[in-house]
Amino acid sequence: MALLNFFDHGTLRILVLCLVLPCVLMQSIENPTFWQQPIVYNISDVNDPGQIIEKESLVARSDDFQVLYPGNDPRAPVMAQRILFDFSYSCLSTNISFDSIQKLNNNTLTSLPIRSVPKIAMIQRGHCGWSEKISVLQKFSEASDLNVKAILIYDNITYDGTPTYALHGNEHHEQNDSSKPLPAERNVYKMADNNIQEGELRIPIYFAPNKYGVDIKAHLEFLNSNNTKNIRKFIQLTPFFGPVPWTMDRNASNNFGTALLSTHGYLAYIVALASAFFIGRLRLLYIFFILLLNTCIVILRWWRFRKLRTSDQNISPNDSENEYANHTQNRQETHPLAVEIVNGLPIKLYTAGIVKNTNCAICLEDFEEDKHELRILPCHHGFCVMCIDQWLTQKSTFCPICKWDCEPSDCNSDDDDQDEEDLGTVEVLGNTMPHEAIEMRAINNRA
């Protein structure tokens, strides 16, 4: 009550503005940008991780880029990097088939290094409701094991006098600043054929204007017609909800500094503090203290969230969860595992107690007994096979949860003499598989 008596109603309104405005503006994810990166694969080499052509990277911006369901993309852009493929209308009435989709994409959907990589399906609006499009696509992807992880629906209607999108080159750009609401005919939530129900939202879904979809589809067709026999160029599409970093590192998934330094972030604080300036010196001191306290709480909550989301982060493991943490070898650079080593790790159907965790720390999907096949690491954490295979062969040798190094000791050239003395030397002999060697190393560590 004393606090209420101290501040008049006008002061309280400004104080609420100071506390709420920055958080609201910083968390807006309604209008993303799309980072387009050409990536080249040798489709005859199953181990080819792909080579991004940085100098040809572009950022597409448009007020009409919209989000139906962001999934985990705003928090983990590293995992939101996906190869773009054309899936036409994805309706039952259009007789979608594996052969027709393969033909649209120059028969590359199941190429050796491409089949398991995450994909984003580009679908044109029309011929059926969006609920049918999503259902058809997901069933088609699961049946053909295509690993489609996101959807981009593009409009089949153009609007006169409306700017569509703009492409920016190799520079640093802020996120879209769309302050005006879209007209009803361009708002995805008011489109008659958008009949998606909440329970159907399992993977991220985005919307783009017709011009963007037509242009990027034409670009895909151009790439398909200008490839050599085994060297193919694709488009890697990454949605961003803040400034695009242009170089993606392993810590980009939770770039808090970027969020604070974005236009929305610092502008909100300037407006809030400028409003407080006119209240008076003594009251300004109280408001500054409350703002500082609020900022500390936001940072603390972000830090706790970051520690909980241990995938793709360099954190200290919990002793009760990781009894081998003190033996983890910290390297400045991580070299992804060879495919043959990853294939040597066991795959088992999930049952209670078979692994320490109950969901996949990469895609966050809960495991169901006798349904999910898990790749089990020597630290006894399990993951969806496609999730962990991509992680280990393209991003890191460490377990996403406990940071156990899954690289066999005899393959690690960075071990020093003390590490070898502590961990022991493991040799792979006869029919011993790589994962067995790793498990032997884990047993030595426990001893």
Phi, psi and omega per residue, in radians:
M1 nan -0.647 3.129
A2 -1.057 -0.696 3.126
L3 -1.141 -0.693 3.131
L4 -1.156 -0.657 3.124
N5 -1.195 -0.555 -3.101
F6 -1.214 -0.698 -3.111
F7 -1.714 2.386 2.980
D8 -1.411 3.061 -3.057
H9 -1.106 -0.678 3.122
G10 -1.100 -0.713 3.120
T11 -1.109 -0.736 -3.134
L12 -1.113 -0.668 3.128
R13 -1.105 -0.736 3.126
I14 -1.179 -0.650 3.117
L15 -1.086 -0.770 3.094
V16 -1.065 -0.707 3.095
L17 -1.047 -0.738 -3.137
C18 -1.071 -0.669 -3.057
L19 -1.403 -0.628 -2.985
V20 -1.625 -0.694 -3.008
L21 -0.980 -0.821 -3.132
P22 -1.063 -0.739 -3.097
C23 -1.140 -0.711 -3.115
V24 -1.136 -0.807 -3.085
L25 -1.204 -0.641 -3.085
M26 -1.231 -0.406 -3.033
Q27 -1.742 0.137 -3.134
S28 -1.203 2.198 3.134
I29 -2.235 0.459 -3.071
E30 -1.363 -0.461 -2.987
N31 -2.257 1.547 -3.093
P32 -1.428 2.938 2.882
T33 -1.910 2.778 3.120
F34 -2.078 2.167 3.126
W35 -1.638 1.983 -3.131
Q36 -1.737 2.096 3.135
Q37 -2.196 2.094 3.014
P38 -1.157 2.377 3.125
I39 -2.358 2.323 -3.036
V40 -1.893 2.315 3.093
Y41 -2.161 2.554 2.872
N42 -1.627 1.798 -2.985
I43 -1.269 -0.080 3.070
S44 -1.600 -0.116 -3.092
D45 -1.934 1.903 -3.092
V46 -1.129 -0.407 -3.101
N47 -1.622 0.028 -3.086
D48 -1.217 2.052 -3.140
P49 -1.420 -0.103 -3.109
G50 1.561 2.607 -3.140
Q51 -2.181 2.015 3.137
I52 -1.395 2.380 3.092
I53 -1.685 1.619 -3.014
E54 -1.065 -0.672 -3.052
K55 -1.168 -0.299 3.120
E56 -1.763 0.130 -3.136
S57 -1.199 2.487 3.138
L58 -2.379 2.662 3.036
V59 -2.023 2.212 3.115
A60 -1.741 2.296 3.140
R61 -2.234 2.442 3.114
S62 -2.833 2.473 3.021
D63 -1.123 -0.397 -3.093
D64 -1.539 -0.060 2.988
F65 -1.211 2.156 -3.063
Q66 -2.338 2.798 -3.114
V67 -2.042 2.128 2.998
L68 -1.539 -0.685 3.102
Y69 -2.696 2.035 -3.060
P70 -1.464 -0.296 -3.069
G71 1.025 -2.359 -3.128
N72 -1.699 0.103 -3.031
D73 -1.042 -0.723 -3.114
P74 -1.093 -0.489 -3.085
R75 -1.627 -0.329 -3.049
A76 -2.447 1.210 -3.114
P77 -1.111 -0.407 3.089
V78 -1.060 -0.687 -3.140
M79 -1.446 -0.087 3.139
A80 -1.616 0.092 3.090
Q81 -1.343 2.061 -3.046
R82 -2.422 2.613 3.091
I83 -1.480 2.329 -3.069
L84 -1.512 2.291 3.073
F85 -2.334 2.591 -3.123
D86 -1.537 2.146 3.112
F87 -2.037 0.391 3.046
S88 0.967 -2.359 -3.113
Y89 -1.547 -0.393 3.140
S90 0.958 0.883 3.101
C91 -2.129 2.662 3.087
L92 -1.090 -0.625 -3.091
S93 -1.234 -0.288 -3.126
T94 -1.637 0.091 3.078
N95 0.954 0.881 3.116
I96 -1.106 2.394 3.123
S97 -2.527 2.859 3.125
F98 -1.052 -0.742 -3.117
D99 -1.124 -0.691 -3.118
S100 -1.192 -0.681 3.109
I101 -1.220 -0.685 3.080
Q102 -1.045 -0.734 -3.128
K103 -1.129 -0.692 3.110
L104 -1.060 -0.525 -3.042
N105 -1.951 0.480 3.039
N106 0.998 0.610 3.060
N107 1.000 0.676 -3.106
T108 -1.921 -0.084 -3.065
L109 -1.012 -0.620 -3.076
T110 -1.949 0.377 3.064
S111 -1.065 2.669 -2.990
L112 -0.876 -0.931 -3.104
P113 -1.484 -0.074 -3.016
I114 -1.715 -0.567 -2.962
R115 -0.965 -0.726 -3.035
S116 -1.584 -0.151 -3.105
V117 -1.303 2.605 3.106
P118 -1.101 2.475 -3.103
K119 -2.203 2.665 2.972
I120 -2.036 2.190 -3.069
A121 -1.588 2.177 3.069
M122 -1.615 2.099 -3.063
I123 -2.179 2.371 3.114
Q124 -1.522 2.442 3.077
R125 -1.177 2.534 3.085
G126 2.126 2.831 3.087
H127 1.317 -0.404 3.110
C128 -2.875 2.948 3.106
G129 -1.230 2.841 -3.077
W130 -1.225 -0.521 3.101
S131 -1.074 -0.729 3.100
E132 -1.152 -0.701 3.122
K133 -1.013 -0.811 -3.106
I134 -1.160 -0.769 -3.132
S135 -1.087 -0.811 -3.141
V136 -1.085 -0.778 -3.104
L137 -1.117 -0.801 -3.090
Q138 -1.138 -0.725 3.105
K139 -1.147 -0.691 3.134
F140 -1.136 -0.742 -3.138
S141 -1.140 -0.751 -3.137
E142 -1.177 -0.708 -3.115
A143 -1.173 -0.604 -3.102
S144 -1.745 0.039 3.098
D145 0.978 0.936 -3.046
L146 -1.710 -0.197 3.076
N147 1.057 0.797 3.049
V148 -1.353 2.113 -3.021
K149 -1.976 -0.064 3.128
A150 -2.819 2.855 -3.104
I151 -2.290 2.398 3.003
L152 -2.107 1.874 3.072
I153 -1.589 2.260 3.083
Y154 -2.029 2.567 -2.997
D155 -1.147 2.640 3.035
N156 -1.852 0.202 -3.118
I157 -2.186 2.450 3.011
T158 -1.896 2.653 -3.081
Y159 -2.122 2.215 -3.073
D160 -1.114 2.391 3.042
G161 1.262 0.222 -3.106
T162 -1.841 2.152 3.039
P163 -1.101 2.361 -3.044
T164 -1.640 -1.153 3.133
Y165 -2.773 2.889 3.102
A166 -2.347 2.520 3.091
L167 -1.864 2.378 3.126
H168 -2.076 2.548 -3.097
G169 -1.443 -2.719 -2.973
N170 -1.356 1.203 3.136
E171 -2.379 3.028 3.117
H172 -1.663 2.136 -3.104
H173 -2.184 2.508 3.035
E174 -1.274 2.912 3.104
Q175 -1.206 2.900 3.113
N176 -0.999 2.514 3.125
D177 -2.078 1.339 -3.069
S178 -1.683 1.664 -3.075
S179 -1.592 -0.404 -3.121
K180 -1.621 2.378 3.099
P181 -1.170 2.588 3.129
L182 -1.300 2.628 3.013
P183 -1.037 2.730 -3.052
A184 -1.005 -0.665 -3.076
E185 -1.227 -0.291 3.131
R186 -1.876 -0.009 -3.137
N187 -1.578 2.105 -3.043
V188 -1.063 -0.505 -3.090
Y189 -1.355 -0.143 3.130
K190 -2.013 0.156 3.115
M191 -1.437 2.325 -3.014
A192 -1.084 -0.595 -3.091
D193 -1.494 0.002 3.043
N194 -1.458 1.507 -3.115
N195 -1.899 0.493 -3.126
I196 -1.231 2.298 3.067
Q197 -1.655 2.725 -3.056
E198 -1.013 -0.662 -3.106
G199 -1.210 -0.228 -3.127
E200 -1.548 -0.123 -3.074
L201 -1.484 1.620 -3.116
R202 -1.922 -0.471 3.126
I203 -2.265 2.743 -3.134
P204 -1.008 2.433 -3.139
I205 -2.285 2.247 -3.123
Y206 -2.167 2.848 -3.137
F207 -2.304 2.455 -3.131
A208 -2.354 2.707 3.103
P209 -1.208 2.857 -3.072
N210 -1.021 -0.763 -3.078
K211 -1.037 -0.731 -3.138
Y212 -1.133 -0.799 -3.141
G213 -1.087 -0.764 -3.137
V214 -1.121 -0.752 -3.100
D215 -1.177 -0.767 -3.095
I216 -1.262 -0.518 3.042
K217 -1.153 -0.733 3.093
A218 -1.103 -0.628 3.118
H219 -1.176 -0.681 3.074
L220 -1.066 -0.757 3.125
E221 -1.106 -0.655 3.099
F222 -1.125 -0.766 3.120
L223 -1.086 -0.717 -3.127
N224 -1.136 -0.513 -3.102
S225 -1.555 -0.108 -3.091
N226 -2.119 0.485 3.106
N227 -1.667 2.644 2.987
T228 -1.428 -3.037 -3.004
K229 -0.998 -0.908 -3.069
N230 -2.002 -0.268 -3.128
I231 -1.602 2.020 -3.091
R232 -2.150 2.487 3.102
K233 -1.898 2.330 3.135
F234 -2.150 3.054 3.049
I235 -1.957 2.123 3.022
Q236 -1.648 2.125 -3.057
L237 -1.948 2.202 -3.130
T238 -2.216 2.095 3.062
P239 -1.338 2.451 3.091
F240 -2.259 2.546 -3.120
F241 -2.048 0.267 3.100
G242 -2.704 -2.912 3.123
P243 -1.044 2.456 3.116
V244 -1.424 2.212 -3.056
P245 -1.355 -0.271 -3.118
W246 1.221 -0.519 2.989
T247 -2.189 2.052 -3.060
M248 -1.577 2.103 3.072
D249 -1.957 3.113 -3.044
R250 -1.221 -0.301 -3.118
N251 -1.733 0.141 -3.059
A252 -1.263 -0.255 -3.015
S253 -1.224 -0.324 3.119
N254 -2.410 1.049 -3.071
N255 -1.454 1.509 -3.076
F256 -1.188 -0.623 3.124
G257 -1.060 -0.690 3.105
T258 -1.064 -0.727 -3.128
A259 -1.116 -0.732 -3.109
L260 -1.215 -0.572 -3.065
L261 -1.571 -0.026 3.117
S262 -1.202 2.868 -3.115
T263 -0.982 -0.816 -3.122
H264 -1.063 -0.719 -3.036
G265 -1.136 -1.048 -3.024
Y266 -1.304 -0.518 3.114
L267 -1.113 -0.677 3.137
A268 -1.097 -0.753 3.141
Y269 -1.189 -0.639 3.106
I270 -1.096 -0.796 3.126
V271 -1.067 -0.781 -3.101
A272 -1.117 -0.803 -3.109
L273 -1.226 -0.606 3.095
A274 -1.122 -0.653 3.095
S275 -1.134 -0.725 -3.112
A276 -1.178 -0.416 -3.075
F277 -1.051 -0.565 -3.054
F278 -1.466 0.030 -3.071
I279 -1.453 -0.577 -3.085
G280 2.299 2.708 -3.004
R281 -1.114 -0.832 -3.087
L282 -1.140 -0.808 3.129
R283 -1.142 -0.610 3.100
L284 -1.064 -0.647 3.122
L285 -1.090 -0.768 3.114
Y286 -1.117 -0.771 -3.110
I287 -1.156 -0.681 3.098
F288 -1.073 -0.709 3.122
F289 -1.099 -0.755 -3.132
I290 -1.170 -0.692 3.080
L291 -1.082 -0.730 3.125
L292 -1.107 -0.740 3.113
L293 -1.104 -0.747 3.126
N294 -1.085 -0.716 3.113
T295 -1.099 -0.735 3.119
C296 -1.085 -0.684 3.127
I297 -1.137 -0.751 3.119
V298 -1.056 -0.789 -3.133
I299 -1.129 -0.726 3.141
L300 -1.093 -0.757 3.137
R301 -1.151 -0.685 3.083
W302 -1.086 -0.742 -3.105
W303 -1.139 -0.723 3.111
R304 -1.122 -0.708 3.116
F305 -1.125 -0.691 -3.141
R306 -1.128 -0.673 3.136
K307 -1.191 -0.610 3.118
L308 -1.213 -0.648 3.130
R309 -1.550 1.339 -3.010
T310 -1.311 -0.194 3.118
S311 -1.150 2.301 3.084
D312 1.136 0.442 3.119
Q313 -2.211 2.658 3.113
N314 -1.742 1.588 -3.029
I315 -2.185 2.945 3.079
S316 -1.551 2.193 -3.106
P317 -1.274 2.725 3.097
N318 -1.417 2.311 -3.056
D319 -1.062 -0.673 -3.114
S320 -1.206 -0.399 -3.136
E321 -1.602 -0.506 -3.044
N322 -2.299 1.664 -3.101
E323 -1.333 -0.159 3.130
Y324 -1.837 0.183 -2.976
A325 -1.059 -0.598 -3.086
N326 -1.219 -0.180 3.099
H327 -1.736 -0.054 -3.130
T328 -1.133 2.329 -3.106
Q329 -1.657 2.154 -3.104
N330 -1.611 1.998 3.116
R331 -1.955 2.549 3.116
Q332 -1.182 -0.559 3.091
E333 -2.188 2.399 3.060
T334 -1.832 2.337 -3.138
H335 -1.873 2.075 -3.096
P336 -0.947 2.649 -3.122
L337 -1.284 2.648 3.019
A338 -1.203 2.591 -3.084
V339 -1.039 -0.657 -3.109
E340 -1.152 -0.533 3.084
I341 -1.243 -0.766 3.126
V342 -1.086 -0.736 3.133
N343 -1.118 -0.361 3.111
G344 -1.363 -0.272 3.104
L345 -1.270 2.447 -3.009
P346 -1.198 2.582 3.030
I347 -2.061 2.213 -3.132
K348 -2.443 2.677 3.025
L349 -1.220 2.454 -3.092
Y350 -1.247 2.274 2.936
T351 -2.383 2.733 -3.095
A352 -0.996 2.246 3.079
G353 1.573 -0.130 -3.098
I354 -1.264 -0.482 3.058
V355 -2.348 2.906 -3.100
K356 -1.289 -0.577 -3.065
N357 -1.722 2.777 -3.121
T358 -1.944 -0.018 3.034
N359 -2.569 2.886 -3.123
C360 -1.406 2.107 -3.104
A361 -1.231 -0.170 -3.118
I362 -1.629 -0.900 -3.134
C363 -1.759 -0.118 3.090
L364 1.197 0.237 3.132
E365 -1.381 2.351 3.108
D366 -1.279 2.443 3.117
F367 -1.361 2.471 3.054
E368 -2.040 2.377 -3.056
E369 -1.071 2.404 3.090
D370 1.025 0.358 3.126
K371 -2.179 -0.824 -3.076
H372 -1.540 2.257 3.008
E373 -1.558 2.208 -3.077
L374 -1.996 2.473 2.916
R375 -1.572 2.133 -3.039
I376 -1.790 2.154 3.120
L377 -1.464 2.838 -3.115
P378 -1.113 -0.302 3.074
C379 -1.458 0.051 3.106
H380 1.213 0.483 2.898
H381 -1.749 2.468 -3.099
G382 -2.052 2.663 -3.106
F383 -2.544 2.769 2.989
C384 -0.965 2.421 -3.012
V385 -1.006 -0.847 -3.093
M386 -1.161 -0.631 -3.131
C387 -1.111 -0.910 -3.047
I388 -1.290 -0.540 3.104
D389 -1.101 -0.760 3.107
Q390 -1.143 -0.704 -3.141
W391 -1.045 -0.896 -3.034
L392 -1.262 -0.552 -3.078
T393 -1.602 -0.237 -3.081
Q394 -2.185 -0.414 -2.978
K395 -2.061 -0.877 -3.006
S396 -2.804 2.692 3.050
T397 -1.557 -0.086 -3.054
F398 -1.554 2.553 2.994
C399 -1.071 2.292 -3.120
P400 -1.099 -0.340 -3.091
I401 -1.654 -0.967 -2.996
C402 -1.886 -0.078 3.129
K403 1.200 0.369 3.016
W404 -1.138 2.319 -3.130
D405 -1.398 2.003 -3.076
C406 -1.487 -0.007 3.116
E407 -1.342 2.273 3.106
P408 -1.002 2.528 -3.056
S409 -1.069 -0.548 -3.112
D410 -1.350 -0.124 3.091
C411 -1.737 -0.155 -3.023
N412 -1.657 1.816 -3.080
S413 -1.369 -0.113 -3.083
D414 -1.632 -0.066 3.141
D415 -1.129 2.326 3.056
D416 -1.595 3.089 -3.054
D417 -1.092 -0.645 -3.112
Q418 -1.175 -0.681 3.107
D419 -1.091 -0.721 -3.128
E420 -1.140 -0.619 3.127
E421 -1.197 -0.678 -3.109
D422 -1.297 -0.727 -2.997
L423 -1.574 -0.362 -3.109
G424 1.484 2.837 3.127
T425 -1.833 2.274 -3.116
V426 -2.023 2.253 3.093
E427 -1.962 2.437 3.095
V428 -1.666 1.932 -3.053
L429 -2.082 2.619 3.027
G430 0.976 -2.159 -3.078
N431 -1.666 0.220 -3.141
T432 -1.170 2.183 -3.111
M433 -1.443 2.775 -3.133
P434 -0.970 -0.707 -3.104
H435 -1.185 -0.486 3.094
E436 -1.185 -0.652 3.097
A437 -1.105 -0.679 3.136
I438 -1.158 -0.715 3.129
E439 -1.142 -0.639 3.080
M440 -1.066 -0.686 3.117
R441 -1.121 -0.697 3.120
A442 -1.100 -0.691 3.130
I443 -1.122 -0.716 3.097
N444 -1.054 -0.689 -3.131
N445 -1.141 -0.720 -3.129
R446 -1.123 -0.631 3.112
A447 -1.171 nan nan
